[in-house]
Amino acid sequence: MPHRGFPALMAPSGIRNRLLATLPPSDFDLLAPELETIAFDQDAVLSRAGDQIEHVFFPDSGAISLMIDMADGGTVATALVGREGAVGILSVLGPSPSDITAIVRAAGTASRIAASRFHAAFQRSPAIRHAVQSHVRAMLMQLQLGSACNALHPVGARMARWLLQLRDQIDHDVLPLTQQALSQILGVRRTTVTLLMRNLRASGAIRSDRRGQIEIDRSRLAAAACECHGTMRLEVEEIFTMNTARSRVLVVPDDAVGESGDAM
């Protein structure tokens, strides 16, 4: 799993990450001077298990899988992160090595901040702390449902679910994914993925699979997937709806202050 590094940094322009977008302007301003926008390539490694967490990444586009590396060399994905979340955010709990390896599955951009700077802003801002809590809730939900899915659902349905999750993140029916990457995500042999792809092509759920590009038929793939995909999407949207409402409460508009100076 090579680390291709990052191209030149770019000045941040707009807030495309949904987690950052929930912050009131005054709280976002605590982060803005320290944020830098990076572009990352497919297969880039943002963090490795065992390494210290040096940065927090807020994806604006693309998709990143969080991988568990086993002692025998096997791997399995535990979650997929896109512009609704962040990578490395648990660094707010204090300096510690990463438990996961974060690998870019679809190239994109992200806002990056030093973990120490993010921790300082986290300590100062209730809104940032609430955003972190919302992210942790979303990740725990994905981890819990993923654990149940791995134990109870056949690998073909799980593969369809992962393909749909990636499709949700990049909003395109052509997915930049190889069979080797799928085998790492699912924790199965490459030959198993080849057989599953053949079955999905026969059903029309996969239109083509060549040169690291998998073209899907979304509706047919959804029919092949387990219910976990739909459940995860609904749960994440509910969490963000609650988080956005909470952020609005934290901001008291000027015209909501009466002549006495008390907030109405």
N, C-alpha and C positions, 0 to 999 in steps of 0.2 A: 504494500500500500504506500506508494511514493508520496512525499510531501513536495508539491511543486512550488510552494512559496507564494508570495503575493506580489502583484504588479505595483506600480507607483500609487501612492495615496492620492485621494481626491478630496476636495472640500465638500462637507456635507451639504446637501441641497434638498430641503423638504424632509418630512417625517413619513417614511413609508412603512416602517416597522409598526405593527399594530400595538405592541406592548408599549413602545415609546409614545405612540400617538394618544394613549389614554392619559398621559401625564398633563396636568395643568401647565400653562406656559412658564410660570415661575419655578416650578419643579424641574421641568425639562431644561431650563436655563442653568441649573446646577450641573448638568451633564454636558450641555452643548459645547462649551469651550474645550472639552477633553475628547469629544467624539471625532473620529476620523473615518472616512469612508474607504473601504478596501474592496477590490474585486477578487473573487476567488475562483479558481479553476475546478472543474470536475476532478474528483479523486484527491484534491488537496486535503491534508490532515490539519485541522484547526487545533486539536489538542490530542495528546496521547495519554493513555492510562499510565499512571505512575508519575507523570510530569506535574510540576507545579502549575496551577492555573494563573496565567499571567494577564489574560485579557478576557473581557466579556464581549461577545459578539451578538449584535441584534440584526438578523438578516432582513434585508429589504426585498430580496428576490432569491430564487434558488431553493435548494433543500439540502439538509444536513442530517445524516443518520448518526445516532448515538449507539456505539457498538461496545459489546462486552467481549473481551479477549480471554479465551480459556488457556489453561496451562498446556494443553495438547495442541495448541495452534488453531483450534476452532474458534469461530466467531458467531455472534448472533446480534441482530439489531433489537434495541429495546424501545426506541422512539424515533420519530422523524420530526425535525424542527424546521420551520419556515418563518415567514415574516410575522407570524403570530407569537413568536417566542424569542428565546435567547439561548446561547451556549456559554457555559461558564458562570452562570448567574449565582450558583451556590457558593461562589467564592466569598459572598457576604458573610458566610458562617465563620470565616477566618482562613488563614493560609493553610492549604492542604493539597495533597496531590489529587489529580483527577482520577475518578473511578472508571471513566469511559474514554473511548477513542472517538473523536468526532470527525467524520469523513464527509466531504462534500459529494453529494450524489448528482446534483444539478448545479451547474455554475451560476453565479449570481454576485450580488454585492451585499455588504453588511456595514453597519456602523460599529466601530470597535472602540473600546475604552479600556484603559489599564484597570486591572482588578482592584488595585489599591484606591484609585480615584473613584471607582464606582462604589466601593465600600464606604468612602467618606461621604458621598452624596446620600447613600442609603441611610446612614446614621442621622443625617440632617432632615430628611424629607419623609413625612408620613405617607405621601402619595407614592413615592418610589418604593417604600416598604410594602404598601398595599399591592403595587404592580408585581413585585417579586412574589408575594403570597399567591396572587392569581396565577402567575406562571407555574409556581410549584404545584398548585391544585391541578392545573391542566396536565402537567407532566405526570403527576401521581395517577390521575385518571387514565392516561395513556398506558402507563406501566401496569396498572392493575388489570385493565381490560386486555392488554397484550399478554399478560401472564395467563389469564383465563383462556384467551384465544389459542395460545400455544399448546395448552393442555387439552383443550376440548374440541378444537376444530381441525379438520384435515388440512394437510399442507397446501393442497391446491386452492382451497378457500382463503388460506392465509396469504398465499402469494398474490391472489387477486386483490385482497385488501391492501397490501403494501403498494401494489401498482396504482390503485385508486388514490391512496394517500399521496403518492408522488405526483399524480396527475392534479390533485387539488392544489398542491404547492406551486406548480409551474403553470397551471391553467392551459395545458396543451395536451393533445392526444398522442403526440410523439414524445416518448420518454427516453431521455439519454441514459440508458441503463444496459449493461451487459449481463449475460447469463452468469458470469463469474461473480459480479456484484450481487446479483440476486441470491446466489448460493451463500454468500457471506451474510447477507441480511437475514435469510431464513434459517441459517445454520444447518443446511443440508448439502449433499453432494451435488456437484455440477450435473451429473447424469440425471439426478432427480429433477432438476430444473428443466433440463432438455425435454424430458418426458412430459412434464406439466405444461410447458410451452406448446408442445405438439397437441395436447388435449385442448388447450385454449384456442389454438388456431383452428382446430377442427370445429369448435363451437362458434367460431366467428368473433370471439371476445378479443383475440389478437389478430390484427390484420396482417402484420408483417413483423419480422424480427431479424434484422441483419445489421452488421457493422455497428453494434452498440446503440441501435435505435429500435425501440419497441413501439409500434403503432397499435393503439388499442381502440376498441369500440366500447365507449364508456358504459352504455346501457347494458350491453351483453356481459361486460366484465363485472358490473354491479350484480348481475344475476348469479354470477359464479362465486362472488365473494360472500363471506359470512356477514352477520349483522353488525359486527364490531366496527366496520367502517362508518356506517351511518350513525351509530351510537356515539363514536368519538367526535364526529363533526358536530352533532347536536350539543354535546357536553361542552366542547370548546366555545361554541357560539354563546351558550348560556353564561359561561364564565366571563366572557368578554362583555356581554351585555351588562352584567352585574358590575364589572370593574369600571366600565364607562360611566354608569350611573353614579357610582361612588366618587369618581373623579370630579364629576360636576358638583356634587355636594361639597367637596373640599374647596371649591372656588366660590367666594361670595362676590357677586357682581356689585359694582359701585352703585347702581341704581336700586339695589336692594337694601341700602343703608338709609334709614330714616333720619330726620333732622336731629333726633336725640343722639345719633351715632350708633344706635343698636341695630344689629342685623335683623331684618324682618323674617 
